[in-house]
Structures are given as structure tokens and as C-alpha cells.
């Protein structure tokens, strides 16, 4: 009898030493022992019979009348193949549940704000397209010699109108594409992509902008395997990088495009000799509507959407896009794309 009393005292001492409320249960679901933390946690002093031999109903999470929430964890006790009972551990998770509810509420609010923002962006973009189409159309009519010969000054004004109308059209297209990507992701059509040909096409499409900026462009691409990807979207990414390089590089500068297969990836770089990107902004500029201070203060036009679109497209291909270089000496954008395309199941 003394031995049993000693075992019971040692068991109680172990339970009291635990950092959480604890209840020890027998194989027949009877209470063997409880510690003081358990009694205090539930306010059971004098309200419930927890003496050895009583039964306890199992509950995973227990909301209390005072607003607290208690989590129960059950650890089975076994000796070899014999089930000896269970140890019930109780923890106060009130603060965690409160944070969880706060997070859910914040997520709902952010989701609604994102929906409203996307709806506004889409509506504004569509509303801008109609007057912009009229401006472009009248610009084309004014350029027609049948309406009369323009002076050099008038021709310069007309070219500025047409150029800026084209830039606004690209901004609207980027806004609409960004809205679609946020809503459901861009639709990608995967097929074999000839990387050297894709890069040559992208450069050719933007050569006029490069020449207007007074820059020299060089393409150096090794031969290699075809890439599984969406060639149209990837050309759009390269186009954004080339437009940025032309925009932020002073006349007389250089744009270099290099590409080579390395292992299971294609590595592509677009480097320029422009104003560069401050190191602390080299991650933020891929977020959308974010521009580095030297781009804002330098009077360079733009919305900061192009790089956000580029990152989304590259990541949907299973790749990465980063930027390096030195501020004041130029930027180097590096794209790494898996030759086999994104992992199975990664593309919607």
C-alpha cells in the first residue's frame, strides 16, 4: 500500500511539473490524475468531480464562458503492445485564436480592396481606350499628305502626339494584363520555343526605340535546345526589359543581350549602361507600381508595371528574374528558365 501511495505521489509530482494543464486517463477512459494547472485553467475547483475513477468527455478545442479557448492534445500511453491509457494536455490558445480571427478579417478586407482596385483599374483602362483610339486615328489622318503638307515644327508636334499615344496604349495594356493576372493569372500557351529566334524577334520589334534613344544594341546567343514555354509572353518580358534599357540609358550607351543553355536551364541577361538601380530597391521594383528613386527624380515616365508582369510570367515558367549591376553604371537583368518548363501541376 505504501508503494502504491508513493507511485501516486510521484505521478502527481510529474503532472504538477508539466508546463501545461494535464489529465491522465486510464485505458477505460477514467481519470487517474489531474494537475493544478488543469483545474485552474478550467475554473473547476469545487465545480466538477475529477477524482480518480471519473470519466471525462474528449473535446479538441474547448471555448470557456469567460472567452478563453483551450486546446486539448491527447498522447496515448503504451508499454509494448499494451494500451495503458492517455495523457491529456491542455493549453490556453486564446491569443492564438484571436490573432487567427484578426488575420482572417484582415485577409477578407484585403481581398475586397484588391477586388475593388482591379475593378477600378479595368474600368479606367477601358474608358481611356476610346479617347486614346480617337487621338491615334486623328494623328494618322494629320500625317496623311492629302490633308496638306506639315511644317517641320508641326511634324515634330505630330510625332510627339503619336509617340505618347503609343506609350499610353502600352500602359493601358499593361494595366489590363496586370488586372487579369491578379484575378486569375495569365493564360499561357506552352510549346517549344527557339530561344535564339525569340530573342532576335524581341530585339527587332524594339530596335526602333533603341535607335531613337541613340543606343547600340548587341545580341550574343549560343545555340541550344528548345525551351518549353509561351514564346509570346516571353517576348513580352524581353520587350519590357529592352524598353527599360532604352528609357534609362543616355544616348551613346549600349544594350547587351546574352543567352546560353547551362545545365537544365536557359540563362538570359539584358544589360545596359544606364542609370542603374539602387541596391535596396532591387527586390521592390518587381512588386508593381514601385519605381526606384533615381527613376522618379530623373523624370523618366513609367508606371512600374512592366517588371511586375515580367516576374509573374517568368515565375509561371518555373524560372527566376533578378537584377544586378551598379547604380550609375547600368543594370543587369538575369532570367533563368528551366528548359523543360515548369514542374508538372504548376501551370493552371
C-alpha positions as CSV (number, residue, x, y, z in Angstrom):
1,X,0.0,0.0,0.0
2,X,2.8,2.3,0.8
3,X,4.4,1.6,-2.6
4,X,1.1,2.5,-4.3
5,X,0.9,5.7,-2.4
6,X,4.5,6.5,-3.3
7,X,3.8,5.8,-7.0
8,X,0.7,8.0,-6.9
9,X,2.7,10.8,-5.3
10,X,5.4,10.6,-7.9
11,X,2.9,10.6,-10.7
12,X,1.2,13.7,-9.2
13,X,4.6,15.4,-8.9
14,X,5.3,14.7,-12.6
15,X,2.0,16.2,-13.6
16,X,2.5,19.2,-11.5
17,X,5.9,19.8,-13.1
18,X,4.4,20.0,-16.6
19,X,4.1,23.5,-18.2
20,X,0.5,22.8,-19.4
21,X,-2.7,21.7,-17.8
22,X,-2.7,17.8,-17.8
23,X,-5.1,15.0,-17.2
24,X,-4.0,11.3,-17.1
25,X,-6.6,8.8,-18.4
26,X,-6.8,5.1,-18.0
27,X,-7.5,2.5,-20.8
28,X,-11.2,2.6,-19.8
29,X,-11.2,6.5,-20.2
30,X,-11.3,7.0,-16.4
31,X,-9.5,9.9,-14.7
32,X,-6.3,8.7,-13.0
33,X,-4.9,12.1,-12.0
34,X,-5.0,15.9,-12.9
35,X,-2.7,18.7,-12.1
36,X,-3.4,22.1,-10.5
37,X,-2.9,23.9,-13.9
38,X,-5.7,21.9,-15.4
39,X,-8.1,22.7,-12.5
40,X,-7.2,26.4,-12.6
41,X,-7.4,26.6,-16.4
42,X,-11.0,25.5,-16.5
43,X,-12.0,27.0,-13.2
44,X,-13.1,23.6,-12.0
45,X,-12.3,24.0,-8.3
46,X,-15.4,22.7,-6.5
47,X,-17.4,22.6,-9.7
48,X,-16.5,19.2,-11.2
49,X,-15.6,15.9,-9.8
50,X,-12.1,15.0,-11.2
51,X,-11.3,12.4,-8.6
52,X,-9.7,9.1,-9.8
53,X,-12.2,6.9,-11.5
54,X,-14.4,9.6,-13.0
55,X,-14.9,9.8,-16.8
56,X,-14.1,12.8,-19.0
57,X,-15.6,13.7,-22.4
58,X,-13.0,14.3,-25.1
59,X,-13.0,17.7,-26.8
60,X,-10.3,19.1,-29.2
61,X,-11.0,22.8,-28.6
62,X,-13.0,24.0,-25.6
63,X,-14.5,27.5,-25.6
64,X,-14.9,28.7,-22.0
65,X,-17.6,31.0,-20.7
66,X,-15.0,33.8,-19.9
67,X,-14.0,33.9,-23.6
68,X,-10.8,31.8,-23.4
69,X,-10.2,28.9,-25.8
70,X,-8.4,25.7,-24.6
71,X,-6.8,23.2,-26.9
72,X,-6.6,19.6,-25.8
73,X,-3.9,17.2,-27.0
74,X,-4.0,13.5,-26.3
75,X,-0.9,11.4,-26.1
76,X,-1.6,7.6,-25.8
77,X,0.5,5.7,-23.2
78,X,1.7,2.3,-24.3
79,X,4.0,-0.4,-22.9
80,X,5.0,-2.7,-25.7
81,X,1.6,-3.6,-27.2
82,X,-0.5,-2.8,-24.1
83,X,-2.5,0.4,-24.1
84,X,-2.2,1.9,-20.7
85,X,-4.4,5.0,-21.1
86,X,-3.8,8.5,-22.3
87,X,-2.3,11.7,-21.1
88,X,-4.4,14.8,-21.9
89,X,-2.6,18.1,-22.2
90,X,-4.4,21.4,-22.2
91,X,-3.1,24.7,-23.4
92,X,-4.6,28.2,-23.5
93,X,-4.8,29.2,-27.2
94,X,-7.0,32.3,-26.7
95,X,-4.4,34.7,-28.0
96,X,-3.6,32.5,-31.0
97,X,-7.2,32.1,-31.9
98,X,-7.7,35.9,-31.6
99,X,-4.7,36.5,-33.9
100,X,-6.1,33.9,-36.3
101,X,-9.5,35.7,-36.4
102,X,-7.8,39.1,-36.8
103,X,-5.8,37.6,-39.7
104,X,-8.9,36.2,-41.4
105,X,-10.6,39.5,-41.0
106,X,-7.6,41.4,-42.5
107,X,-7.4,38.9,-45.4
108,X,-11.1,39.4,-46.2
109,X,-10.6,43.2,-46.1
110,X,-7.5,43.0,-48.4
111,X,-9.3,40.7,-50.8
112,X,-12.2,43.1,-51.1
113,X,-9.7,46.0,-51.6
114,X,-7.9,44.0,-54.3
115,X,-11.2,43.3,-56.0
116,X,-12.2,47.0,-55.9
117,X,-8.8,48.0,-57.2
118,X,-8.9,45.5,-60.0
119,X,-12.4,46.6,-61.0
120,X,-11.4,50.3,-60.9
121,X,-8.2,49.6,-63.0
122,X,-10.2,47.6,-65.6
123,X,-12.9,50.2,-65.8
124,X,-10.5,53.1,-66.1
125,X,-8.4,51.3,-68.7
126,X,-11.4,50.6,-70.9
127,X,-12.7,54.2,-70.5
128,X,-9.3,55.5,-71.6
129,X,-9.0,53.3,-74.7
130,X,-11.9,55.1,-76.6
131,X,-10.5,58.7,-76.5
132,X,-7.0,57.3,-77.0
133,X,-8.1,55.5,-80.1
134,X,-9.5,58.8,-81.4
135,X,-6.3,60.6,-80.7
136,X,-4.3,58.0,-82.6
137,X,-6.7,58.0,-85.5
138,X,-6.7,61.8,-85.9
139,X,-2.9,61.7,-85.6
140,X,-2.7,59.3,-88.5
141,X,-5.1,61.5,-90.5
142,X,-2.9,64.6,-89.9
143,X,0.1,62.7,-91.2
144,X,-1.7,61.9,-94.5
145,X,-0.2,64.2,-97.2
146,X,-3.7,64.6,-98.7
147,X,-4.6,66.8,-95.8
148,X,-1.8,69.2,-96.6
149,X,1.9,69.4,-96.0
150,X,3.1,70.0,-92.5
151,X,6.0,72.2,-91.4
152,X,8.9,70.7,-89.7
153,X,7.7,72.1,-86.4
154,X,4.2,70.7,-87.0
155,X,5.6,67.3,-88.0
156,X,7.6,67.3,-84.7
157,X,4.5,68.0,-82.7
158,X,2.6,65.3,-84.5
159,X,5.3,62.8,-83.9
160,X,5.2,63.6,-80.2
161,X,1.5,63.1,-80.1
162,X,1.8,59.7,-81.9
163,X,4.7,58.6,-79.7
164,X,3.0,59.4,-76.5
165,X,-0.3,57.9,-77.6
166,X,1.6,54.7,-78.3
167,X,3.1,54.9,-74.8
168,X,-0.3,55.4,-73.2
169,X,-1.6,52.4,-75.2
170,X,1.2,50.2,-73.8
171,X,0.5,51.5,-70.3
172,X,-3.2,50.6,-70.7
173,X,-2.3,47.2,-72.0
174,X,-0.1,46.6,-69.0
175,X,-2.8,47.7,-66.6
176,X,-5.3,45.3,-68.2
177,X,-2.8,42.5,-68.2
178,X,-1.9,43.1,-64.6
179,X,-5.6,43.1,-63.6
180,X,-6.2,39.8,-65.4
181,X,-3.1,38.3,-63.7
182,X,-4.3,39.3,-60.3
183,X,-7.7,37.9,-60.9
184,X,-6.9,34.6,-62.5
185,X,-3.3,34.6,-63.7
186,X,-2.3,35.0,-67.4
187,X,-3.3,32.4,-69.9
188,X,-0.1,30.7,-71.1
189,X,0.2,28.5,-74.2
190,X,3.2,26.2,-73.8
191,X,5.0,25.0,-76.9
192,X,8.7,24.5,-78.0
193,X,10.4,27.9,-78.1
194,X,13.5,28.6,-80.2
195,X,15.3,30.9,-77.7
196,X,17.8,32.5,-80.2
197,X,15.0,33.2,-82.6
198,X,12.8,34.6,-79.8
199,X,15.5,36.9,-78.6
200,X,16.2,38.1,-82.2
201,X,12.5,38.8,-82.8
202,X,12.2,40.7,-79.5
203,X,15.2,42.9,-80.3
204,X,13.9,43.5,-83.9
205,X,10.5,44.6,-82.6
206,X,12.1,47.2,-80.3
207,X,15.0,48.2,-82.5
208,X,13.2,51.5,-83.4
209,X,13.0,52.5,-79.8
210,X,16.7,51.6,-79.3
211,X,17.7,53.7,-82.3
212,X,15.6,56.7,-81.2
213,X,17.4,56.6,-77.9
214,X,20.7,56.8,-79.7
215,X,21.9,53.4,-78.4
216,X,23.9,50.5,-79.7
217,X,22.4,47.0,-79.1
218,X,24.2,43.7,-79.3
219,X,22.7,40.1,-79.2
220,X,25.0,37.2,-78.3
221,X,23.1,34.0,-78.0
222,X,24.5,30.4,-78.0
223,X,22.7,27.6,-79.8
224,X,20.9,25.2,-77.6
225,X,17.8,23.1,-77.0
226,X,14.2,24.4,-77.5
227,X,12.6,25.7,-74.3
228,X,9.1,24.7,-73.2
229,X,7.3,27.9,-72.7
230,X,5.0,30.6,-74.0
231,X,7.0,32.4,-76.7
232,X,4.6,35.3,-76.9
233,X,4.7,36.0,-73.2
234,X,8.5,35.6,-73.0
235,X,8.9,38.1,-75.9
236,X,6.7,40.5,-73.9
237,X,9.1,40.1,-70.9
238,X,12.1,40.8,-73.1
239,X,10.3,43.7,-74.7
240,X,9.8,45.3,-71.2
241,X,13.4,44.9,-70.4
242,X,14.6,46.4,-73.7
243,X,12.2,49.3,-73.3
244,X,13.5,50.0,-69.8
245,X,17.1,49.8,-71.0
246,X,16.3,52.2,-73.8
247,X,14.5,54.6,-71.4
248,X,17.1,54.7,-68.7
249,X,20.3,54.7,-70.8
250,X,21.7,58.0,-72.0
251,X,22.4,58.4,-75.8
252,X,25.6,56.7,-76.9
253,X,25.1,53.9,-74.4
254,X,24.9,50.2,-75.0
255,X,22.4,47.4,-74.5
256,X,23.7,43.8,-74.5
257,X,21.6,40.7,-74.7
258,X,23.4,37.4,-73.9
259,X,21.9,33.9,-73.6
260,X,23.2,30.4,-73.2
261,X,22.0,27.0,-72.0
262,X,23.5,26.0,-68.7
263,X,22.6,22.5,-67.4
264,X,18.9,22.2,-67.3
265,X,18.3,26.0,-67.7
266,X,18.5,28.8,-70.2
267,X,20.2,31.8,-68.8
268,X,19.3,35.2,-70.4
269,X,20.8,38.6,-69.5
270,X,19.8,42.1,-70.6
271,X,22.4,44.6,-69.6
272,X,22.7,48.3,-70.2
273,X,24.9,51.3,-69.4
274,X,22.2,53.4,-67.9
275,X,21.4,54.9,-64.5
276,X,21.3,51.5,-62.8
277,X,19.1,50.5,-59.8
278,X,19.9,51.3,-56.1
279,X,20.7,48.0,-54.3
280,X,17.9,48.5,-51.7
281,X,15.3,48.7,-54.4
282,X,16.3,45.6,-56.5
283,X,13.6,43.5,-55.0
284,X,10.8,46.1,-54.6
285,X,10.8,47.1,-58.3
286,X,9.3,43.7,-59.2
287,X,6.2,44.4,-57.0
288,X,4.2,46.6,-59.3
289,X,3.7,50.4,-59.2
290,X,7.2,50.7,-57.5
291,X,9.9,52.7,-59.1
292,X,13.4,53.4,-57.8
293,X,14.1,57.0,-56.6
294,X,16.6,57.7,-59.4
295,X,13.9,56.8,-62.0
296,X,11.3,59.0,-60.3
297,X,13.6,62.0,-59.8
298,X,15.1,61.8,-63.2
299,X,11.8,62.5,-64.9
300,X,11.6,59.1,-66.6
301,X,8.0,58.2,-67.5
302,X,6.5,54.9,-66.4
303,X,4.1,53.1,-64.0
304,X,6.4,50.4,-62.6
305,X,4.1,47.6,-64.0
306,X,6.4,46.1,-66.6
307,X,8.8,44.4,-64.2
308,X,5.9,43.1,-62.1
309,X,4.4,41.5,-65.2
310,X,7.8,40.1,-66.2
311,X,8.3,38.5,-62.8
312,X,4.9,36.8,-62.9
313,X,5.4,35.4,-66.4
314,X,8.9,34.1,-65.6
315,X,7.8,32.5,-62.3
316,X,4.9,30.8,-64.1
317,X,7.5,29.3,-66.3
318,X,9.2,27.9,-63.2
319,X,12.0,30.5,-63.5
320,X,13.5,33.4,-61.7
321,X,14.3,37.0,-62.6
322,X,16.8,39.2,-60.7
323,X,18.6,42.4,-61.2
324,X,22.2,43.4,-60.5
325,X,24.7,46.0,-61.8
326,X,25.9,49.2,-60.2
327,X,23.9,52.4,-59.6
328,X,25.1,55.0,-62.1
329,X,26.8,52.4,-64.3
330,X,23.9,50.3,-65.6
331,X,21.5,47.5,-64.7
332,X,21.8,43.7,-65.5
333,X,18.6,41.7,-65.5
334,X,19.1,38.0,-65.3
335,X,16.4,35.5,-66.3
336,X,16.8,31.7,-65.6
337,X,14.2,29.4,-67.2
338,X,14.0,25.7,-66.9
339,X,14.4,24.0,-70.3
340,X,11.7,21.5,-69.5
341,X,9.2,24.2,-68.4
342,X,7.5,24.5,-65.0
343,X,7.1,21.4,-62.9
344,X,4.0,19.3,-63.6
345,X,0.9,20.7,-62.0
346,X,2.5,24.2,-61.6
347,X,0.7,25.7,-64.5
348,X,-3.1,26.3,-64.2
